[in-house]
Amino acid sequence: MKNIWKEREKALENQFIYEQEKEKIGKMRTAERERQIRELCRNRCPKCGEEIEAVTFRGVPLDRCPGCGGVWLGPNDLKILATKDHRSWFEKWFKAENESSESAA
């Protein structure tokens, strides 16, 4: 009978170690996947995958996607743009966007 209990104890120990290693491997896979995503998607548009280009609009640096027209602002960039005359630059910005999307269609 001693052998059966020792075998059961050994099996439970092996199961515990297996579960721990499985969890560690899962964490490592997740970390590696996140690292690869950050590395491969750097300076790429999350919507269409085109390379993002840096532009300056009204003295504010922006990142713009030439493919889909997406725009990314820094933390204070929207505040800076909002203090400027919003009617003229908003109208020009969206008018240019509408014209480019209509010409593409």
LUMPA-714259 format. One record per residue: residue number from 1; x, y, z of N, C-alpha, C in turn; chain; residue in one letter. Coordinates in pm, 1 decimal, padded with zeros to 6 digits, always signed. Each point is the difference from the previous one (the first is absolute). Layout:
<pts>
+-----+----------+----------+----------+----------+----------+----------+----------+----------+----------+----+----+
!   i !     n_xx !     n_yy !     n_zz !    ca_xx !    ca_yy !    ca_zz !     c_xx !     c_yy !     c_zz ! ch ! aa !
+-----+----------+----------+----------+----------+----------+----------+----------+----------+----------+----+----+
! NUM !        X !        Y !        Z !        X !        Y !        Z !        X !        Y !        Z !  A !  A !
...
+-----+----------+----------+----------+----------+----------+----------+----------+----------+----------+----+----+
</pts>
This chain:
<pts>
+-----+----------+----------+----------+----------+----------+----------+----------+----------+----------+----+----+
!   i !     n_xx !     n_yy !     n_zz !    ca_xx !    ca_yy !    ca_zz !     c_xx !     c_yy !     c_zz ! ch ! aa !
+-----+----------+----------+----------+----------+----------+----------+----------+----------+----------+----+----+
!   1 ! +00079.9 ! -00120.4 ! +00000.0 ! -00079.9 ! +00120.4 ! +00000.0 ! +00084.2 ! +00126.7 ! +00000.0 !  A !  M !
!   2 ! +00118.1 ! -00009.8 ! +00059.6 ! +00085.7 ! +00117.3 ! +00004.3 ! +00034.6 ! +00048.4 ! -00139.4 !  A !  K !
!   3 ! +00022.7 ! -00089.1 ! -00090.1 ! +00036.1 ! +00037.1 ! -00136.0 ! -00111.6 ! +00078.8 ! -00069.1 !  A !  N !
!   4 ! -00125.2 ! -00037.6 ! +00023.0 ! -00113.4 ! +00069.9 ! -00061.7 ! -00007.1 ! +00143.8 ! +00051.2 !  A !  I !
!   5 ! +00016.4 ! +00018.6 ! +00130.8 ! -00004.6 ! +00135.0 ! +00056.5 ! +00117.2 ! +00084.7 ! -00048.0 !  A !  W !
!   6 ! +00113.4 ! -00059.3 ! -00008.5 ! +00117.3 ! +00073.5 ! -00049.6 ! -00017.4 ! +00036.6 ! -00146.6 !  A !  K !
!   7 ! -00056.3 ! -00090.1 ! -00078.4 ! -00025.7 ! +00028.7 ! -00140.9 ! -00103.2 ! +00112.3 ! -00014.3 !  A !  E !
!   8 ! -00104.5 ! -00002.8 ! +00083.7 ! -00102.7 ! +00106.2 ! -00003.2 ! +00061.0 ! +00133.8 ! +00039.0 !  A !  R !
!   9 ! +00082.0 ! -00001.9 ! +00105.3 ! +00066.0 ! +00122.2 ! +00044.8 ! +00089.8 ! +00056.4 ! -00110.8 !  A !  E !
!  10 ! +00073.0 ! -00088.3 ! -00063.0 ! +00087.9 ! +00040.2 ! -00111.0 ! -00081.9 ! +00056.0 ! -00116.6 !  A !  K !
!  11 ! -00113.8 ! -00062.4 ! -00030.5 ! -00085.7 ! +00046.3 ! -00109.2 ! -00057.9 ! +00137.9 ! +00031.1 !  A !  A !
!  12 ! -00042.3 ! +00022.7 ! +00124.5 ! -00053.2 ! +00131.5 ! +00038.2 ! +00108.1 ! +00106.7 ! -00005.7 !  A !  L !
!  13 ! +00119.2 ! -00036.8 ! +00041.7 ! +00112.2 ! +00092.8 ! -00006.8 ! +00032.1 ! +00034.9 ! -00145.9 !  A !  E !
!  14 ! +00001.3 ! -00100.1 ! -00085.7 ! +00024.3 ! +00023.4 ! -00142.8 ! -00109.1 ! +00088.1 ! -00060.7 !  A !  N !
!  15 ! -00124.1 ! -00024.4 ! +00039.9 ! -00111.1 ! +00081.4 ! -00050.7 ! +00015.9 ! +00145.2 ! +00044.5 !  A !  Q !
!  16 ! +00039.2 ! +00021.3 ! +00124.9 ! +00020.5 ! +00135.5 ! +00052.7 ! +00110.6 ! +00071.4 ! -00076.7 !  A !  F !
!  17 ! +00111.2 ! -00067.5 ! -00021.7 ! +00112.1 ! +00059.1 ! -00074.0 ! -00041.0 ! +00029.6 ! -00143.6 !  A !  I !
!  18 ! -00074.8 ! -00092.6 ! -00059.9 ! -00048.2 ! +00019.7 ! -00137.3 ! -00087.2 ! +00124.8 ! -00010.0 !  A !  Y !
!  19 ! -00091.0 ! +00018.6 ! +00094.6 ! -00088.2 ! +00117.8 ! -00001.3 ! +00080.1 ! +00129.5 ! +00016.8 !  A !  E !
!  20 ! +00099.1 ! -00002.5 ! +00088.8 ! +00083.4 ! +00118.2 ! +00018.8 ! +00076.2 ! +00034.5 ! -00127.3 !  A !  Q !
!  21 ! +00059.6 ! -00099.1 ! -00063.7 ! +00075.2 ! +00024.0 ! -00122.8 ! -00091.2 ! +00046.4 ! -00112.8 !  A !  E !
!  22 ! -00118.4 ! -00055.6 ! -00007.2 ! -00097.8 ! +00040.1 ! -00101.5 ! -00036.5 ! +00148.0 ! +00017.3 !  A !  K !
!  23 ! -00018.5 ! +00042.6 ! +00123.5 ! -00032.3 ! +00139.8 ! +00028.7 ! +00116.7 ! +00092.7 ! -00037.9 !  A !  E !
!  24 ! +00121.8 ! -00040.3 ! +00034.1 ! +00118.6 ! +00079.5 ! -00034.1 ! +00017.1 ! +00012.1 ! -00151.2 !  A !  K !
!  25 ! -00021.5 ! -00110.8 ! -00071.7 ! +00011.8 ! +00002.8 ! -00145.9 ! -00105.4 ! +00092.1 ! -00060.3 !  A !  I !
!  26 ! -00120.6 ! -00002.3 ! +00053.4 ! -00105.8 ! +00089.9 ! -00047.1 ! +00037.3 ! +00145.7 ! +00019.9 !  A !  G !
!  27 ! +00056.3 ! +00032.7 ! +00115.5 ! +00042.8 ! +00137.7 ! +00026.5 ! +00112.6 ! +00041.4 ! -00094.6 !  A !  K !
!  28 ! +00094.2 ! -00092.4 ! -00024.6 ! +00110.1 ! +00030.1 ! -00090.7 ! -00051.1 ! +00021.5 ! -00142.5 !  A !  M !
!  29 ! -00095.1 ! -00081.0 ! -00043.8 ! -00057.6 ! +00017.5 ! -00133.9 ! -00069.3 ! +00134.7 ! -00013.3 !  A !  R !
!  30 ! -00076.9 ! +00036.5 ! +00102.2 ! -00069.6 ! +00128.2 ! -00001.7 ! +00099.2 ! +00115.4 ! -00005.7 !  A !  T !
!  31 ! +00104.5 ! -00006.5 ! +00080.9 ! +00101.5 ! +00105.9 ! +00002.6 ! +00071.6 ! +00009.6 ! -00134.7 !  A !  A !
!  32 ! +00033.7 ! -00112.6 ! -00059.8 ! +00068.4 ! +00000.6 ! -00129.9 ! -00091.3 ! +00053.1 ! -00109.6 !  A !  E !
!  33 ! -00126.2 ! -00036.4 ! +00005.5 ! -00095.9 ! +00050.3 ! -00099.6 ! -00013.1 ! +00152.2 ! +00009.3 !  A !  R !
!  34 ! -00010.6 ! +00051.3 ! +00121.1 ! -00008.3 ! +00145.4 ! +00019.8 ! +00126.8 ! +00068.7 ! -00050.9 !  A !  E !
!  35 ! +00115.8 ! -00058.7 ! +00026.2 ! +00125.3 ! +00057.5 ! -00046.5 ! +00004.8 ! +00004.1 ! -00152.1 !  A !  R !
!  36 ! -00041.7 ! -00108.5 ! -00063.9 ! -00000.1 ! -00004.1 ! -00146.4 ! -00097.5 ! +00100.6 ! -00059.4 !  A !  Q !
!  37 ! -00116.4 ! +00012.3 ! +00060.3 ! -00098.5 ! +00097.1 ! -00049.5 ! +00056.4 ! +00140.2 ! +00009.2 !  A !  I !
!  38 ! +00060.5 ! +00034.6 ! +00113.5 ! +00057.4 ! +00134.1 ! +00015.3 ! +00111.9 ! +00024.8 ! -00099.8 !  A !  R !
!  39 ! +00082.7 ! -00101.5 ! -00023.5 ! +00113.2 ! +00014.9 ! -00091.1 ! -00046.9 ! +00011.3 ! -00145.1 !  A !  E !
!  40 ! -00091.1 ! -00085.2 ! -00040.4 ! -00042.5 ! -00003.4 ! -00140.3 ! -00098.0 ! +00111.4 ! -00036.0 !  A !  L !
!  41 ! -00072.1 ! +00053.0 ! +00097.4 ! -00100.9 ! +00101.9 ! -00027.6 ! +00049.1 ! +00141.3 ! +00028.1 !  A !  C !
!  42 ! +00126.0 ! +00015.2 ! +00032.9 ! +00053.0 ! +00132.4 ! +00030.3 ! -00009.4 ! +00087.1 ! -00124.2 !  A !  R !
!  43 ! -00052.5 ! +00119.9 ! +00017.8 ! -00018.0 ! +00098.0 ! -00106.7 ! -00089.3 ! -00052.6 ! -00112.2 !  A !  N !
!  44 ! -00097.2 ! -00082.1 ! +00034.7 ! -00097.2 ! -00051.5 ! -00096.3 ! -00140.3 ! +00035.8 ! +00045.9 !  A !  R !
!  45 ! -00086.6 ! +00024.4 ! -00096.3 ! -00139.5 ! +00031.6 ! +00029.5 ! -00070.4 ! -00125.7 ! +00051.0 !  A !  C !
!  46 ! -00070.8 ! +00009.8 ! +00112.2 ! -00068.9 ! -00118.2 ! +00051.1 ! -00119.9 ! -00040.7 ! -00085.5 !  A !  P !
!  47 ! -00049.8 ! +00091.8 ! -00082.9 ! -00116.3 ! -00031.0 ! -00082.2 ! +00038.8 ! -00067.3 ! -00131.2 !  A !  K !
!  48 ! +00093.2 ! +00060.3 ! -00074.2 ! +00030.8 ! -00052.1 ! -00134.1 ! +00141.8 ! -00054.2 ! -00014.2 !  A !  C !
!  49 ! +00088.4 ! +00027.5 ! +00096.3 ! +00135.2 ! -00054.0 ! -00004.5 ! +00101.0 ! +00084.2 ! -00076.3 !  A !  G !
!  50 ! -00043.0 ! +00111.0 ! -00058.3 ! +00093.0 ! +00088.7 ! -00070.9 ! +00097.9 ! +00062.8 ! +00098.8 !  A !  E !
!  51 ! +00113.5 ! +00043.3 ! -00049.8 ! +00098.2 ! +00066.1 ! +00086.2 ! -00047.2 ! +00142.5 ! +00029.8 !  A !  E !
!  52 ! +00002.4 ! +00036.1 ! +00125.9 ! -00046.5 ! +00131.5 ! +00043.8 ! +00108.1 ! +00103.1 ! -00028.5 !  A !  I !
!  53 ! -00042.3 ! +00116.7 ! -00047.7 ! +00095.7 ! +00106.7 ! -00027.9 ! -00024.0 ! +00116.3 ! +00095.7 !  A !  E !
!  54 ! +00108.2 ! +00062.8 ! +00040.4 ! -00008.0 ! +00115.3 ! +00089.4 ! -00026.0 ! +00124.4 ! -00082.8 !  A !  A !
!  55 ! -00098.6 ! +00079.0 ! +00040.9 ! -00032.3 ! +00125.9 ! -00066.3 ! -00015.5 ! +00107.4 ! +00106.2 !  A !  V !
!  56 ! +00008.5 ! +00124.0 ! -00042.5 ! -00022.3 ! +00112.6 ! +00089.6 ! -00121.6 ! +00075.9 ! -00051.3 !  A !  T !
!  57 ! -00097.8 ! +00020.5 ! +00087.3 ! -00121.5 ! +00072.1 ! -00035.9 ! -00018.3 ! +00114.4 ! +00097.6 !  A !  F !
!  58 ! +00003.0 ! +00121.6 ! -00051.9 ! -00013.0 ! +00120.1 ! +00083.5 ! +00101.3 ! +00002.3 ! +00113.3 !  A !  R !
!  59 ! +00121.5 ! -00045.8 ! -00028.7 ! +00106.6 ! +00002.0 ! +00099.1 ! -00007.2 ! -00112.1 ! +00102.1 !  A !  G !
!  60 ! -00089.5 ! -00095.3 ! -00021.0 ! -00014.9 ! -00111.9 ! +00092.8 ! +00040.9 ! -00127.7 ! -00071.9 !  A !  V !
!  61 ! +00093.2 ! -00077.8 ! +00057.0 ! +00040.6 ! -00124.2 ! -00065.2 ! -00108.9 ! -00107.2 ! +00013.1 !  A !  P !
!  62 ! -00034.0 ! -00062.1 ! -00111.5 ! -00101.0 ! -00105.1 ! -00003.2 ! +00056.3 ! -00121.2 ! -00073.2 !  A !  L !
!  63 ! -00060.5 ! -00114.0 ! +00021.3 ! +00030.2 ! -00119.6 ! -00077.7 ! -00122.1 ! -00027.0 ! -00086.1 !  A !  D !
!  64 ! +00023.5 ! -00022.4 ! -00131.6 ! -00111.0 ! -00017.4 ! -00092.8 ! +00024.6 ! -00122.4 ! -00086.7 !  A !  R !
!  65 ! -00106.0 ! -00074.6 ! -00025.5 ! +00007.8 ! -00116.5 ! -00087.0 ! -00038.9 ! +00042.2 ! -00140.9 !  A !  C !
!  66 ! +00088.8 ! -00018.5 ! -00097.9 ! -00034.8 ! +00037.4 ! -00137.2 ! -00103.2 ! -00094.4 ! -00061.8 !  A !  P !
!  67 ! -00014.7 ! -00119.4 ! +00053.2 ! -00093.3 ! -00097.4 ! -00055.9 ! -00144.9 ! +00028.4 ! +00033.6 !  A !  G !
!  68 ! -00029.9 ! +00011.6 ! +00129.1 ! -00139.4 ! +00017.4 ! +00042.5 ! -00028.8 ! +00140.6 ! +00052.2 !  A !  C !
!  69 ! +00103.7 ! +00082.7 ! +00018.1 ! -00020.9 ! +00137.0 ! +00046.5 ! -00011.1 ! +00013.1 ! +00150.5 !  A !  G !
!  70 ! +00030.9 ! -00105.0 ! +00074.8 ! -00005.6 ! +00007.4 ! +00145.6 ! +00103.0 ! +00097.0 ! +00054.3 !  A !  G !
!  71 ! -00033.3 ! +00066.3 ! +00110.6 ! +00087.7 ! +00099.3 ! +00060.2 ! +00016.9 ! -00032.6 ! +00148.0 !  A !  V !
!  72 ! +00123.9 ! +00007.8 ! +00047.8 ! +00029.4 ! -00024.1 ! +00140.8 ! +00062.9 ! +00125.3 ! +00058.6 !  A !  W !
!  73 ! -00052.8 ! +00040.7 ! +00113.5 ! +00046.9 ! +00119.5 ! +00069.4 ! +00072.2 ! -00040.8 ! +00127.1 !  A !  L !
!  74 ! +00093.6 ! +00083.3 ! +00042.1 ! +00066.4 ! -00020.0 ! +00127.8 ! -00092.5 ! +00044.7 ! +00112.8 !  A !  G !
!  75 ! +00042.9 ! -00014.9 ! +00125.2 ! -00086.0 ! +00030.7 ! +00114.1 ! -00049.5 ! +00144.5 ! +00004.4 !  A !  P !
!  76 ! +00084.1 ! +00096.3 ! -00036.7 ! -00041.1 ! +00140.3 ! +00008.7 ! -00031.8 ! +00061.2 ! -00135.6 !  A !  N !
!  77 ! +00014.0 ! -00076.3 ! -00107.2 ! -00018.8 ! +00054.8 ! -00134.5 ! -00142.6 ! +00047.2 ! -00024.4 !  A !  D !
!  78 ! -00098.7 ! -00072.9 ! +00048.7 ! -00138.8 ! +00040.1 ! -00020.1 ! -00030.1 ! +00129.7 ! +00074.7 !  A !  L !
!  79 ! +00056.8 ! +00015.8 ! +00117.5 ! -00019.0 ! +00124.0 ! +00075.4 ! +00058.2 ! +00118.0 ! -00076.9 !  A !  K !
!  80 ! +00117.6 ! -00019.8 ! -00057.2 ! +00064.2 ! +00107.0 ! -00076.9 ! -00084.4 ! +00035.2 ! -00121.4 !  A !  I !
!  81 ! -00048.5 ! -00101.3 ! -00070.4 ! -00082.8 ! +00025.9 ! -00118.1 ! -00133.3 ! +00064.5 ! +00037.4 !  A !  L !
!  82 ! -00055.4 ! -00036.4 ! +00113.9 ! -00127.9 ! +00056.6 ! +00042.0 ! +00011.6 ! +00147.6 ! +00034.3 !  A !  A !
!  83 ! +00117.5 ! +00045.5 ! +00042.0 ! +00015.5 ! +00141.1 ! +00033.7 ! +00010.2 ! +00086.3 ! -00125.7 !  A !  T !
!  84 ! +00032.1 ! -00061.1 ! -00112.3 ! +00010.0 ! +00074.9 ! -00125.7 ! -00140.4 ! +00020.3 ! -00057.3 !  A !  K !
!  85 ! -00011.5 ! +00078.1 ! -00103.1 ! -00129.5 ! +00026.0 ! -00063.1 ! -00052.4 ! -00130.6 ! -00058.8 !  A !  D !
!  86 ! -00092.6 ! -00062.0 ! +00069.9 ! -00043.7 ! -00133.7 ! -00038.0 ! -00086.4 ! -00002.8 ! -00125.9 !  A !  H !
!  87 ! -00072.9 ! +00105.9 ! -00029.3 ! -00087.7 ! -00002.8 ! -00117.4 ! +00078.5 ! -00016.6 ! -00129.1 !  A !  R !
!  88 ! +00104.3 ! +00078.4 ! -00015.0 ! +00072.0 ! -00004.6 ! -00126.9 ! +00076.6 ! -00131.2 ! -00018.0 !  A !  S !
!  89 ! +00073.8 ! -00045.8 ! +00101.4 ! +00080.1 ! -00119.9 ! -00021.9 ! -00083.3 ! -00126.1 ! +00001.7 !  A !  W !
!  90 ! -00109.9 ! -00003.3 ! +00079.9 ! -00086.5 ! -00116.9 ! -00005.5 ! -00065.8 ! -00013.7 ! -00136.7 !  A !  F !
!  91 ! -00048.0 ! +00112.4 ! -00053.0 ! -00063.9 ! -00003.0 ! -00131.6 ! +00098.4 ! -00042.8 ! -00107.5 !  A !  E !
!  92 ! +00121.3 ! +00055.2 ! +00002.5 ! +00100.5 ! -00036.8 ! -00100.3 ! +00038.1 ! -00147.4 ! +00013.2 !  A !  K !
!  93 ! +00017.4 ! -00044.8 ! +00122.7 ! +00041.8 ! -00138.5 ! +00022.6 ! -00104.6 ! -00097.3 ! -00053.7 !  A !  W !
!  94 ! -00125.6 ! +00019.1 ! +00042.4 ! -00103.5 ! -00094.3 ! -00039.6 ! -00040.9 ! +00016.5 ! -00145.3 !  A !  F !
!  95 ! +00013.2 ! +00120.1 ! -00054.0 ! -00028.1 ! +00019.2 ! -00141.8 ! +00102.7 ! -00077.3 ! -00083.5 !  A !  K !
!  96 ! +00125.3 ! +00006.6 ! +00038.8 ! +00104.7 ! -00073.9 ! -00071.1 ! -00022.0 ! -00150.9 ! +00013.4 !  A !  A !
!  97 ! -00043.0 ! -00046.1 ! +00115.9 ! -00027.7 ! -00141.9 ! +00020.6 ! -00116.1 ! -00046.4 ! -00086.3 !  A !  E !
!  98 ! -00106.8 ! +00081.2 ! -00006.2 ! -00115.8 ! -00037.7 ! -00081.7 ! +00033.9 ! -00002.1 ! -00146.3 !  A !  N !
!  99 ! +00078.9 ! +00096.3 ! -00046.4 ! +00039.2 ! +00003.6 ! -00140.8 ! +00085.2 ! -00120.2 ! -00036.4 !  A !  E !
! 100 ! +00090.9 ! -00038.8 ! +00087.8 ! +00086.7 ! -00114.2 ! -00030.6 ! -00079.1 ! -00130.3 ! +00002.7 !  A !  S !
! 101 ! -00097.9 ! -00012.3 ! +00090.1 ! -00079.4 ! -00122.5 ! +00003.9 ! -00096.7 ! -00006.8 ! -00117.2 !  A !  S !
! 102 ! -00051.7 ! +00115.3 ! -00045.1 ! -00089.6 ! +00000.8 ! -00117.3 ! +00076.3 ! -00030.2 ! -00127.7 !  A !  E !
! 103 ! +00122.4 ! +00050.3 ! -00010.0 ! +00078.2 ! -00026.8 ! -00120.7 ! +00045.9 ! -00145.5 ! -00004.8 !  A !  S !
! 104 ! +00018.1 ! -00061.5 ! +00116.6 ! +00039.7 ! -00140.8 ! +00005.2 ! -00116.3 ! -00090.8 ! -00038.5 !  A !  A !
! 105 ! -00121.0 ! +00046.0 ! +00027.1 ! -00118.9 ! -00082.7 ! -00029.0 ! -00038.7 ! +00011.1 ! -00141.9 !  A !  A !
+-----+----------+----------+----------+----------+----------+----------+----------+----------+----------+----+----+
</pts>
